[in-house]
Amino acid sequence: MSGVKIKVISRNPDDYLLPRNYDPSLHPLEAPREYVRAINAVKLERVFAKPFIGNLDGHRDGVSSMAKHPGRLAVLASGAFDGEIRIWDLATRKCTRSFVAHEGWVRALCYTPNGKAFTSVGDDKTIKTWKAEVTSEEDEDPINTLLSMSVVSGITHHRSKPIFATCGEQCQLWESTRNEPVKIFKWGVDSLHHPVNIHMDHTSAVIDVDYSPTGREFVSGSYDKSMRLFESLKGHSRDVYHTKRMQRLTCVKWSLDNKYLKPRERTALNYTEALKEKFASHPQVKRIARHRHVPKHIHNASKELRTIREKNKRKEANRRKHSKPGDVPYVPERQKHVVKEDE
């Protein structure tokens, strides 16, 4: 058998690639070129800032509460105002299980730390524990049912122990093996619904908040029909989400997964972020980066709140101007909001 000749093309980059010269005199248009890239980066960020993926259709009434599975990213439980609970597969956006759990409003849902069960509370003053996965019709019945002396509006589970707490007219601490609360905390005539916060970026009451898995950001849902994303150490929202058909929000949840990018995508993202940071003080880049489109009713409500604050500032300034020194103490703006909430 005769030998076969194979021709191979071999290219050494050192033979034809020249090292780059970073002398600024040889690149006179580098700064304008980067400025254009920064403008395009902030514009594209605004163009693609539409995170709405889809809706989970199936509830006959409004959704009142949601719960995330602690170990499975694609599993979500939701409760409605008519007492129905649905289990969703987020990957396929389909309902895998539905049943009527309470007579009336499902106030709150909470998974156990191992994810094998979840607990629901409703307007019927019952606290029910259900199996997360069912294999027969008998499994549709609750594992345990507890009766509360008052309406429970919220529930949270201990991270490792079989203990959970509920809130309403009073805060109750429960053990899964006992039919009565092991501890009751009372504070007066007011009721505790959820540990939510009031922020000046929203034009109405904030109903629910949820932190990201990293703890660096959190999302808030409000009666002004919008969601806002906040960085934990900053006082104003970095983004606002809304749709035309969005109504008053009753609950919000941040998914347990985080963004995943390939190395090339990560490099491109870091480059655009560096460009935006470099030209952040330029008026055009700053204007595009700060712009947030909001619905007309939020814009009008923000304008009205701004007018009220300016009027109160002028009134206080006039009182201080025409009063004796020290008669009108100076109260910081944030402290005024705290005083009004306490009242």
Secondary structure, 3 states (H helix, E strand, C coil): CCCCCCCCCCCCHHHHCCCCCCCHHHCCCHHHHHHHHHHHHHHHHHHCCCCCCCCCCCCCCCEEEEEECCCCCCEEEEEECCCEEEEEECCCCEEEEEEECCCCCEEEEEECCCCCEEEEEECCCEEEEEECCCCCHHHHCCCEEEECCCCEEEEEECCCCCEEEEEECCEEEEECCCCCCCEEECCCCCCCCCCCCCCCCCCCCEEEEEECCCCCEEEEEECCCCEEEEECCCCCEEEEECCCCCCCCCCCCCCCCCCCCCHHHHHHHHHHHHHHHHCCCCHHHHHHHHCCCCCHHHHHHHHHHHHHHHHHHHHHHHHHHCCCCCCCCCCCHHHHHHHHHHC
